[in-house]
Amino acid sequence: MKFIAIIFAVTVFFTGVSAQKKPVPAATPSEKNRFDSAVAIENALARAAALRSFLEDFPTSSHVIDAGERLVAARADGANAMLQTSQPTEAINLLKTTVAEAPEPISQKIFAEAISKFPMLLFLSGQRAAAVEIAGLIEKRVEADAGKLLTLANFFIATENSTDALRLAGRAVEIDPTSAAGHQILGLAQRLNFDIENAVGAYKKALDLDP
């Protein structure tokens, strides 16, 4: 019995020594370090890739919303650089991906600072068909938000597309009939369409709502 106890004690001792000799895994970078490192990358496309990787690795992080919005901004900067270096196809595809993968719901901040500018960015770069297409993709993401629809309507007014301007302004007014801005932009669209009578009515409604 004493012999068995000695064997057991020796076994436990060597097992412990063996366990101590096992290599200790290297510590992985903390969630905050990963986020800060991604944000600090100067190149827009590399920053976008790092932020995308961060979101995949830390889907429940407290930085998810911030990282998602920064990813949109980084991709927008990358697409703009592509347009300036004669890579329109790559830029268009990146902007489409950006719209499709933008955080849900799209915040007013990221919409105003980045996404709403995509159609005009493409239009001014000579990519007119792509500009209308990207506007349609954005519309699907914000179809219940009157204010964002009016921003898109303004793009179509600026590019003299009265058909889409009227459609979006009309939809915005249906969603929010009390929006003075909605009726004003509807009036602009109707005027662009040479519908002066209805334009006057829309302007009057805007004045009634906001003298």
C-alpha positions in Angstrom: 0.0 0.0 0.0 2.9 2.3 0.9 4.5 1.5 -2.5 1.4 2.4 -4.4 1.2 5.7 -2.5 4.8 6.5 -3.5 4.1 5.6 -7.2 1.0 7.9 -7.1 3.0 10.8 -5.6 5.7 10.5 -8.2 3.2 10.4 -11.0 1.5 13.5 -9.7 4.8 15.3 -9.4 5.9 14.6 -12.9 2.5 15.4 -14.3 2.7 18.8 -12.7 6.2 19.4 -14.0 5.1 18.4 -17.5 2.1 20.7 -17.3 4.4 23.6 -16.2 6.6 23.0 -19.3 3.8 23.3 -21.8 4.2 26.5 -23.8 1.9 29.3 -22.7 -0.2 30.8 -25.6 0.7 34.3 -26.5 -1.7 36.9 -25.3 -4.0 38.1 -28.1 -4.4 41.9 -28.5 -7.2 43.3 -26.5 -10.4 44.4 -28.1 -9.6 48.1 -27.5 -6.1 47.8 -28.9 -7.5 46.1 -32.1 -10.0 48.9 -32.5 -7.5 51.7 -31.8 -5.0 50.1 -34.2 -7.5 49.8 -37.0 -8.7 53.4 -36.6 -5.1 54.7 -36.7 -4.3 53.2 -40.1 -3.7 56.0 -42.6 -4.6 54.2 -45.9 -8.3 54.2 -46.3 -8.7 50.8 -47.9 -6.3 49.2 -45.3 -8.2 50.9 -42.5 -11.5 49.6 -44.0 -10.1 46.0 -44.1 -8.9 46.3 -40.5 -12.2 47.6 -39.3 -14.1 44.9 -41.1 -11.8 42.3 -39.5 -12.5 43.8 -36.1 -16.2 43.6 -36.6 -16.0 40.0 -37.6 -13.8 39.1 -34.5 -15.7 41.2 -32.0 -19.4 41.3 -33.0 -20.6 42.1 -29.5 -18.0 44.8 -28.8 -19.0 48.2 -27.4 -17.2 49.7 -30.4 -19.5 48.0 -33.0 -21.5 51.1 -33.9 -18.5 53.3 -34.0 -16.5 50.7 -36.0 -19.4 50.3 -38.4 -19.7 54.0 -39.1 -15.9 54.4 -39.4 -15.9 51.5 -41.9 -18.4 53.3 -44.1 -16.3 56.5 -44.0 -13.1 54.6 -44.8 -14.7 52.8 -47.8 -16.1 56.1 -49.0 -12.6 57.6 -48.9 -11.2 54.6 -50.6 -13.8 54.8 -53.4 -13.1 58.5 -53.9 -9.4 57.7 -54.3 -10.3 55.1 -56.8 -12.3 57.5 -58.9 -9.4 60.0 -58.8 -7.0 57.3 -60.1 -9.3 56.1 -63.0 -10.7 53.0 -61.3 -14.4 53.7 -61.7 -15.6 50.0 -61.7 -13.8 49.3 -58.5 -15.1 52.5 -56.9 -18.7 51.7 -57.9 -18.5 48.2 -56.6 -17.0 49.4 -53.3 -19.8 52.0 -52.9 -22.4 49.4 -53.6 -20.9 47.1 -50.9 -20.8 50.1 -48.5 -24.5 50.8 -48.9 -25.4 47.1 -48.6 -23.4 46.6 -45.5 -23.9 49.9 -43.7 -25.2 49.5 -40.1 -28.9 49.1 -39.7 -30.5 51.5 -39.2 -28.3 54.0 -41.1 -27.7 56.8 -38.6 -28.3 60.4 -39.6 -24.6 61.2 -39.0 -23.2 58.6 -41.4 -25.9 59.3 -43.9 -25.2 63.0 -44.0 -21.4 62.7 -43.9 -21.0 59.9 -46.3 -23.8 57.8 -47.9 -26.0 60.6 -49.1 -23.0 62.0 -51.0 -22.4 58.8 -53.1 -24.8 59.6 -55.9 -23.3 63.1 -56.6 -19.8 61.8 -56.2 -20.4 59.4 -59.0 -22.4 61.9 -61.1 -19.6 64.5 -61.0 -17.1 61.7 -61.9 -19.0 61.1 -65.1 -20.6 57.9 -63.8 -24.2 59.0 -64.3 -25.9 55.7 -64.7 -24.1 54.4 -61.6 -25.1 57.5 -59.7 -28.8 56.8 -60.3 -28.2 53.1 -59.5 -26.5 53.9 -56.2 -29.3 56.3 -55.3 -31.8 53.5 -55.9 -29.8 51.2 -53.5 -29.7 53.9 -50.9 -33.5 54.5 -51.3 -34.2 50.9 -50.4 -32.2 51.2 -47.2 -34.0 54.4 -46.1 -37.4 54.0 -47.7 -39.3 54.7 -44.4 -37.3 57.8 -43.5 -38.9 61.0 -45.0 -35.9 63.2 -44.3 -33.4 60.9 -46.0 -35.7 60.5 -49.0 -35.8 64.3 -49.3 -32.0 64.3 -49.4 -32.1 61.9 -52.3 -34.9 64.0 -54.0 -32.5 67.0 -53.8 -29.9 65.0 -55.7 -32.3 64.3 -58.5 -33.4 68.0 -58.5 -29.7 69.0 -58.7 -29.2 66.7 -61.7 -32.5 67.8 -63.3 -34.2 64.4 -63.0 -37.8 65.6 -62.3 -39.3 62.1 -62.5 -37.3 60.6 -59.6 -37.3 63.9 -57.7 -41.2 64.0 -57.8 -41.4 60.3 -56.8 -39.2 60.7 -53.8 -40.6 64.0 -52.6 -44.1 62.7 -53.0 -43.2 59.6 -50.9 -41.6 61.7 -48.2 -44.7 63.9 -47.9 -46.9 60.8 -47.7 -44.7 59.6 -44.8 -44.7 63.0 -43.1 -47.5 65.3 -44.3 -46.5 68.0 -41.7 -43.0 68.4 -43.1 -42.6 72.0 -44.5 -39.3 70.9 -46.1 -41.1 68.0 -47.8 -43.6 70.3 -49.4 -41.0 72.8 -50.4 -38.9 70.1 -52.2 -42.0 68.7 -53.7 -42.7 72.2 -55.1 -39.2 72.4 -56.5 -39.6 69.0 -58.2 -43.0 70.1 -59.7 -41.5 73.3 -60.9 -38.6 71.4 -62.5 -41.3 69.3 -64.2 -43.1 72.5 -65.5 -46.1 71.8 -63.2 -46.4 75.4 -62.0 -49.9 75.1 -60.6 -49.1 72.2 -58.3 -45.7 73.8 -57.4 -47.5 76.9 -56.2 -49.8 74.7 -54.1 -46.9 72.9 -52.6 -45.1 76.1 -51.7 -48.2 77.5 -50.1 -48.5 74.3 -48.0 -44.9 74.7 -46.9 -45.5 78.3 -45.9 -48.6 77.3 -43.9 -46.6 74.7 -42.0 -43.6 76.9 -41.4 -44.3 80.7 -41.9 
